[in-house]
């Protein structure tokens, strides 16, 4: 999922949170939960029941640090991977497990 420019707040389990992502899959939720906990955040997850039985369950993920903003933390290189490398935008979006190329290299590659 790409970054949203909006810094969104709400409540999960009675705790005021900054939303990290809404409407995400279970696999994505597990990845983000593990990554954010590794970086010292308290993560809250809310399961969203599907509108009908043909759709899968989705999840809303939040952290109780109200200053957390995913694009800022990624682009300012504040998050670390499990092997202590810097989280790149492509890593955050689960496009690669590589922490390189950096976002500017990825942009140039996509525009070629």
C-alpha positions in Angstrom: 0.0 0.0 0.0 1.4 3.4 -0.9 1.7 6.2 1.6 -1.2 8.4 2.5 -0.3 12.1 2.9 -2.9 12.5 5.7 -1.9 12.0 9.3 -5.0 10.2 10.6 -6.0 9.7 14.2 -8.6 7.5 15.9 -9.2 4.9 18.5 -8.5 1.1 18.7 -9.4 -0.9 21.8 -10.1 2.3 23.7 -6.6 3.7 23.0 -6.0 6.9 21.0 -3.8 5.9 18.0 -2.2 7.2 14.8 -3.5 5.0 12.0 -0.7 3.3 10.1 -2.9 1.6 7.5 -6.6 0.8 7.1 -8.2 -2.0 5.1 -5.0 -4.1 4.9 -4.7 -7.8 4.5 -3.7 -10.2 7.3 -0.2 -10.8 5.9 0.4 -7.1 5.5 -0.9 -6.5 9.1 1.5 -9.1 10.5 4.5 -7.6 8.6 3.8 -4.1 9.8 3.0 -5.2 13.4 6.3 -7.0 13.6 8.3 -4.2 12.0 6.8 -1.5 14.2 7.1 -3.5 17.4 10.8 -4.1 16.4 11.1 -0.3 16.3 9.7 0.2 19.7 6.1 1.1 19.0 3.0 -0.2 20.8 0.9 -1.6 17.9 -2.9 -1.9 18.0 -4.9 -3.9 15.5 -8.6 -4.0 14.8 -10.2 -6.7 12.7 -12.8 -5.3 10.3 -15.5 -7.8 9.3 -16.2 -8.0 5.6 -19.3 -6.4 4.2 -20.3 -9.8 2.6 -19.0 -13.3 2.9 -17.2 -13.1 -0.5 -14.7 -10.5 0.8 -11.8 -11.3 3.1 -11.4 -9.8 6.6 -9.3 -6.6 6.7 -7.4 -4.9 9.4 -6.7 -1.4 10.7 -3.3 -0.9 12.3 -2.4 1.9 14.6 0.3 3.0 17.1 -0.1 4.9 20.3 2.6 7.4 19.4 0.5 10.2 18.1 3.5 11.8 16.4 4.2 8.8 14.2 3.6 9.5 10.5 4.7 6.6 8.3 6.0 8.6 5.3 8.0 10.9 7.5 9.5 8.0 9.5 10.4 6.1 6.3 11.8 9.0 4.3 13.7 10.4 7.3 15.2 7.0 7.7 14.0 6.5 11.3 12.9 2.9 11.0 15.2 -0.1 11.1 14.8 -3.6 9.6 15.2 -6.7 11.6 18.9 -6.9 10.6 19.4 -3.3 11.5 19.3 -1.7 8.1 17.3 1.4 7.2 13.7 0.8 6.0 13.3 2.0 2.4 10.0 2.9 0.9 10.1 -0.3 -1.3 10.8 -2.4 1.9 7.9 -0.7 3.7 5.6 -1.4 0.8 6.9 -5.0 0.7 8.1 -4.7 -2.9 11.5 -6.0 -1.9 13.4 -7.3 1.1 16.4 -5.2 -0.1 17.0 -2.0 1.8 18.5 -0.6 -1.4 17.8 0.9 -3.9 17.0 4.1 -2.2 13.7 5.8 -3.2 15.3 8.2 -5.7 17.0 5.2 -7.5 13.6 3.5 -7.6 12.0 6.6 -9.1 14.5 6.8 -11.9 14.3 3.1 -12.7 10.5 3.4 -13.0 10.6 6.4 -15.3 13.1 4.9 -17.7 
